[in-house]
Each structure stands twice: as C-alpha cells, then as structure tokens.
Amino acid sequence: MDIKDLIPQDEKGQLRIIQELVPGKQITLAHVIGGPRPIVYKKLGLNPEIDYQNSAIGILNVSPQESAVIASDIAIKAGDVYLGFVDRFSGTLIITGRLSEVETAMNEIVDYFKNELGYTTCDITRR
C-alpha cells in the first residue's frame, strides 16, 4: 500500500488538507535588534525617516494571536516606543524606539504575560 492511499482525496483525486491551529498561551519569539540598518526598516514596512534615528526594533510573536493587542498596550505604556506593526491575526508585534526603551517595553511584556497571565514565555534575545 502506498502512503498516498492513506491520505484523503476528493473525487478528482486532489489532496485535501485541513490545517488546524491550536494555540497555547505562549510567547514564542521576543527579540531586540539594536542599531539596525535603514534597509531593515524598509523591508519591515517601517519608515526609516521616522524610525531609524531611534536605533532599535523589538519583535514579538504571541499566541493566541489576539494577545498582540495586549502586548502593544503594555509596550506603549512601559516605554517611549512607537508601534511599527501589530497584527491580531498572526500575533506579531513590532516596536521601535531607543534601545533602552525597547528593551524596557519587551521586558514588561514578557514579565506580564508570564507572571500575570500564566503564559509560557521564551527568553528575550538581543543582537
């Protein structure tokens, strides 16, 4: 028996795959980029004329994805940071600002999610 015989197919022989997302309560990525080049801002869809002089980018991925809204609120209240991107459908948050402000905001987010909301969190990495 071939493995293809075990995979459900429709009447036309096309493969049908159902993807299911079962998110846990977790932060899977928390990273701070210090001193990124302007091209990084451009590729992320950020305006380097506004963001580049601030010298740091923080990127975070969280699930359930709607938690990115909570993380963005914590970020802007914890430090003088700019919300570069928030996506409640993918759970991605990108913030920019001075290195110390971005680090403070990222620490506050991870601490709150871990200690108050009971999320599993990763370490904040820096480069």
ABEGO torsion letter per residue (X at the ends): XBAAAABBBBAAGBBBBBBBBBBBBBBABBBBBBGBBAAAAAAAGBBAAAAAAAGBBBBBBBOBAAAAAAAAAAAAAABBBBBABBBAAAGBBBBBEBAAAAAAAAAAAAAAAAAAAGBBBBBBBBX
